Amino acid sequence: MAKTKTVYVCSSCGADSPKWVGKCPSCGEWNTYVEEVMIKESPAKRIIPGLTESSKVRPVLLRDITSKEESRINLKDEELNRVLGGGLVKGSLVLIGGEPGIGKSTLVLQTVLGLTGLKTLYVSGEESSSQLKLRADRLQHQNPDCFILCETNLEQIFVQASTIQPDLVIIDSIQTMFTEMVESSPGSVSQVRECSAAILKYAKETGTPVLLIGHINKEGSIAGPKVLEHIVDTVLQFEGDQHYMYRILRSIKNRFGSTSELGIYEMRQNGLRQVSNPSELLLTQNHEGLSGVTIAAAIEGMRPFLIETQALVSSAVYGVPQRSATGFDIRRMNMLLAVLEKRAGFKLVQKDVYLNIAGGLKVNDPAIDLAVISAVLSSSLDISIDPDICMAGEVGLSGEIRPVNRIEQRILEAEKLGFKRIIIPYNNLKGFDLRQTKIQIIQVKKVEEAFRQLFG
């Protein structure tokens, strides 16, 4: 008979231990060991592959392998196609993760219902068929070739998939699936690992692309073992705040495309709407005459867009001045405030400083440094900045304005939206023809020069 034993498995790296430990010796994470019951077969029943049967796969020289373009499926969604690298590759395994209620299932179901002429199998382990029907009616899309299966047993799912022969399979979600080969509850480390490996084998053997929806833990990473992200071909992160209407789809890992792409959606009552030009939605036109507002030309992924940077500087009520940033790194803001005080001579020691990136976005582009310090100084002096001017530049510790990447895209985006002037770093326009633009380009070397252009 097979022996049963209890082991403790790390949910981060998959390492096991006979007893619970606080810190994993393999990956160094704390409090990641969970108890699982494993069934161990006797050594007499084990079959060693490679020694008992001949292998069907033979080694091939690299020069004899012919490369070909991967065939892709057009998902009829420009944002999703861009993030995936041009469409969904046949036989690929894509994992989509995000916060609860952020819209993962809505995004996938909306995409599936828009694929007319493509046979799709939507497997739901969390919702009933009537719930999915209500959501589909709200989305107002129709796909006559979409099959719904409410099942969590992986073996039964494969039986139905072999009968239907779908062109696309959706698993919602991987943490609810279980296989009878493993004696543990759904969502455990071993269940997620074995189910994802079996789904990968199905996808590669049949050439059917599979979309997995995954939960995330309280740290923000995808729940389950880390090997889940290694198994799949593409990992997409669906981000956003439930109190804002914008959702951002990022590519963390992509074997068939770039990881620097970005997709932006707007959450509405009838589903998610693609935002093809995010700059027009992120800019408000009613800040004329108000201090502490600047426009930054940022790059997220491969897309340029202009964002509104807001700052508020006031006298400190309590003994310790407050520093707060929304959508921007607080440590970088403190560094920029130190540069502003040391290099430009503006004292902010007894001032509260609040910074906000409008629209609920989280921006990591260093090119918005110049906009941040300009907004802080505008609020401190209570002098408004001309709304027809935008800026892009990284600020160094010595107060210099450092060059940024893809400056041509930033300039053309600002010109397209009607801005008349743009402040950029000095010598950042190598090989760029200034005659093809109508916007006035102002090149500065230090923050003092930028402040002179903004405030006179």
Disulfide bonds with the S-S distance in Angstrom:
none
